[in-house]
Structure formats: C-alpha cells, structure tokens
Amino acid sequence: MTTVVAAPRATVWSALSSPAEIARWRPGVERTLESGAEEVHVGRRLRFRCRLHDVPVTLEERAVEVVPGRRLRSEVRFGLFHCEETLTLADAGPGDQHTQISLRITTPSETPLLGASLDRFAVRRFGTELAGTCLRALRDWCELGHPPAHALPATSETQALLRDPV
C-alpha cells in the first residue's frame, strides 16, 4: 500500500523512528512498555501496550534494516499476529514538501491460534486492514500534528489473532 503525505521526508522519518512519536500516532497504542534508543538502529526493540476493544495486546517492533530517511524494515509482533513490516519513503512531486510512503506487510500463510489456525485469507485481510489503518494514522499525524482517531481493525475472525497467549 502507498500514500502521499503533505510533509517533508524528515518529518515522516521522525514519526517512524521516534519512540515518543510512534506511541502517539500508532493506532491502539495506550502506552510504551519498553522503549529502545531514540535513534533507530538495527536491533532496536520497542514494546507498546495496545487495546483492541477491551482486549489488551502487546505490540513489539524490532528493526532489522535501517536506511535513514529512506527505509525501515521491522519484525512486528502484535498479540499472536507476527509479520515483517517494510516502510519505504521517497519524495513525491517537485520540492521536498510531500513524501510518498509505501508499506509492505509480509506474513506467513497461516497463523496458529490456541487449538486452531487462521488461513492465509484471514491473515491477508487482517494485514491489509492493519496496513491501511497505520498509513492513514501516520499521514494524519504528519500532516495535522496531533494524534489521529483511528481504531485498530477488529473483525470477529481476527480478534482471537490479537489476544496475548495465556
């Protein structure tokens, strides 16, 4: 998925790499559980407490590739859901006041649940909803400068995917 943000690339990079900003724009985040270094680097790990309706879940992000101002690839765990998230930034149009953001989420074909599993279609649907929600929230944060009001995707079949294991 791709969107264009009416903000310079440095503003968007800051929103993607600063733990304090991530905690403010990322949908569902209530608070930081564990914050890594302010400067993003390979291996940095961040943990946040999120809420999906009334279900508390943990979001964990670990950077695996960092090209400052251009690319951030992370391993993401969100409850039982795990994926690889790649964000790529590029200038959009003349000047440097607009940034094109591409988000690619790579997931396994099947995700195990307690006593069952979700097939690739349910996992794909959840990943697509999550990507769209995150891109809208990031765009709103960078353009408007205040926390957006985007809820996490929560279809009935994916709610179990987000529950923390007991």
C-alpha positions as CSV (number, residue, x, y, z in Angstrom):
1,M,0.0,0.0,0.0
2,T,1.1,3.5,-0.8
3,T,0.0,7.0,0.3
4,V,1.3,10.6,-0.2
5,V,1.8,12.7,2.9
6,A,1.9,16.5,2.7
7,A,5.0,16.7,4.9
8,P,8.8,16.6,4.3
9,R,10.5,13.3,4.4
10,A,12.4,14.3,7.6
11,T,9.0,14.8,9.4
12,V,7.8,11.3,8.3
13,W,11.1,9.7,9.2
14,S,10.9,11.2,12.7
15,A,7.4,9.8,13.1
16,L,8.6,6.4,12.1
17,S,11.7,6.3,14.2
18,S,11.0,8.2,17.4
19,P,9.5,6.0,20.1
20,A,7.6,9.0,21.6
21,E,6.0,9.8,18.2
22,I,5.2,6.2,17.5
23,A,3.4,5.9,20.8
24,R,1.2,8.9,19.8
25,W,0.3,8.1,16.2
26,R,0.2,4.3,16.0
27,P,-3.4,3.1,16.3
28,G,-4.5,1.5,19.5
29,V,-1.3,2.3,21.5
30,E,-2.0,3.3,25.1
31,R,1.5,3.5,26.5
32,T,5.1,2.5,26.0
33,L,6.1,-0.7,27.8
34,E,9.8,-0.7,26.8
35,S,11.5,2.0,24.7
36,G,14.7,1.4,22.9
37,A,17.2,4.1,21.9
38,E,15.8,7.3,20.5
39,E,17.9,6.8,17.4
40,V,16.7,3.9,15.2
41,H,19.3,1.2,14.5
42,V,19.3,-2.4,13.5
43,G,18.3,-4.5,16.6
44,R,16.4,-1.7,18.4
45,R,13.3,-3.2,20.1
46,L,10.2,-1.2,21.1
47,R,7.2,-2.5,23.1
48,F,3.8,-0.9,23.5
49,R,0.6,-1.8,25.3
50,C,-2.3,-1.6,22.9
51,R,-6.0,-2.2,23.3
52,L,-8.3,-3.8,20.7
53,H,-11.8,-3.1,22.1
54,D,-11.4,-4.4,25.6
55,V,-8.6,-6.8,24.9
56,P,-5.1,-5.7,25.9
57,V,-2.4,-6.8,23.5
58,T,1.4,-6.1,23.2
59,L,2.9,-4.6,20.1
60,E,6.6,-5.4,19.7
61,E,8.7,-3.9,16.9
62,R,12.4,-4.9,16.2
63,A,14.3,-3.0,13.5
64,V,16.1,-5.4,11.1
65,E,17.1,-2.9,8.3
66,V,17.6,0.8,8.6
67,V,18.4,3.3,5.8
68,P,17.9,6.6,7.5
69,G,15.2,8.8,5.8
70,R,14.5,6.1,3.2
71,R,13.7,2.6,4.5
72,L,12.8,0.9,7.8
73,R,12.1,-2.8,7.9
74,S,11.0,-4.4,11.2
75,E,9.8,-7.6,12.6
76,V,6.4,-6.9,14.3
77,R,4.5,-9.0,16.8
78,F,1.0,-7.9,17.7
79,G,-0.5,-10.4,20.1
80,L,-0.3,-13.7,18.2
81,F,0.0,-12.0,14.8
82,H,3.5,-11.6,13.5
83,C,4.8,-10.1,10.3
84,E,7.6,-8.2,8.7
85,E,6.8,-4.5,8.0
86,T,8.7,-2.5,5.4
87,L,8.3,1.2,5.1
88,T,9.9,3.0,2.2
89,L,10.0,6.8,1.8
90,A,10.5,8.8,-1.3
91,D,10.0,12.4,-2.4
92,A,6.6,12.9,-4.1
93,G,6.4,15.6,-6.7
94,P,8.6,18.7,-7.0
95,G,10.3,20.1,-4.0
96,D,10.6,18.3,-0.7
97,Q,7.2,19.1,0.9
98,H,5.5,15.8,0.1
99,T,6.6,12.3,0.9
100,Q,5.4,9.0,-0.7
101,I,5.2,6.2,1.9
102,S,5.0,2.6,0.8
103,L,4.1,0.0,3.4
104,R,4.5,-3.7,2.8
105,I,3.5,-6.3,5.3
106,T,4.7,-9.8,4.8
107,T,3.0,-12.6,6.8
108,P,3.2,-16.4,7.0
109,S,0.5,-18.2,5.0
110,E,-1.1,-19.5,8.2
111,T,-1.2,-18.2,11.7
112,P,-1.6,-20.6,14.6
113,L,-4.2,-19.9,17.3
114,L,-4.9,-21.9,20.5
115,G,-6.3,-25.1,19.2
116,A,-6.7,-23.9,15.6
117,S,-5.3,-21.6,12.9
118,L,-6.3,-18.7,10.7
119,D,-5.8,-19.4,7.0
120,R,-4.0,-17.1,4.6
121,F,-7.1,-15.3,3.5
122,A,-8.0,-14.2,7.1
123,V,-4.3,-13.3,7.8
124,R,-4.1,-11.3,4.5
125,R,-7.4,-9.5,5.3
126,F,-6.1,-8.5,8.7
127,G,-2.7,-7.5,7.4
128,T,-4.3,-5.3,4.7
129,E,-6.7,-3.7,7.2
130,L,-3.7,-3.0,9.6
131,A,-1.6,-1.5,6.8
132,G,-4.3,0.8,5.7
133,T,-5.1,1.9,9.2
134,C,-1.4,2.6,10.0
135,L,-0.8,4.6,6.8
136,R,-3.9,6.8,7.5
137,A,-2.8,7.4,11.1
138,L,0.8,8.2,10.0
139,R,-0.4,10.6,7.3
140,D,-2.8,12.3,9.7
141,W,-0.1,12.6,12.4
142,C,2.5,14.1,9.9
143,E,0.0,16.5,8.3
144,L,-2.0,17.6,11.3
145,G,0.5,17.2,14.1
146,H,-1.9,15.6,16.6
147,P,-2.9,12.1,17.4
148,P,-5.4,10.7,14.9
149,A,-8.6,8.9,16.0
150,H,-8.1,5.6,14.0
151,A,-9.2,2.4,15.6
152,L,-7.4,-0.9,15.1
153,P,-9.0,-3.3,12.7
154,A,-11.1,-5.8,14.6
155,T,-13.2,-8.2,12.6
156,S,-14.7,-11.1,14.6
157,E,-12.3,-13.6,13.0
158,T,-9.2,-11.7,13.7
159,Q,-9.9,-10.7,17.3
160,A,-8.6,-14.0,18.5
161,L,-5.4,-13.4,16.5
162,L,-4.6,-10.4,18.6
163,R,-5.1,-11.9,22.1
164,D,-1.9,-12.3,24.1
165,P,-1.2,-16.0,24.7
166,V,-2.2,-17.1,28.2
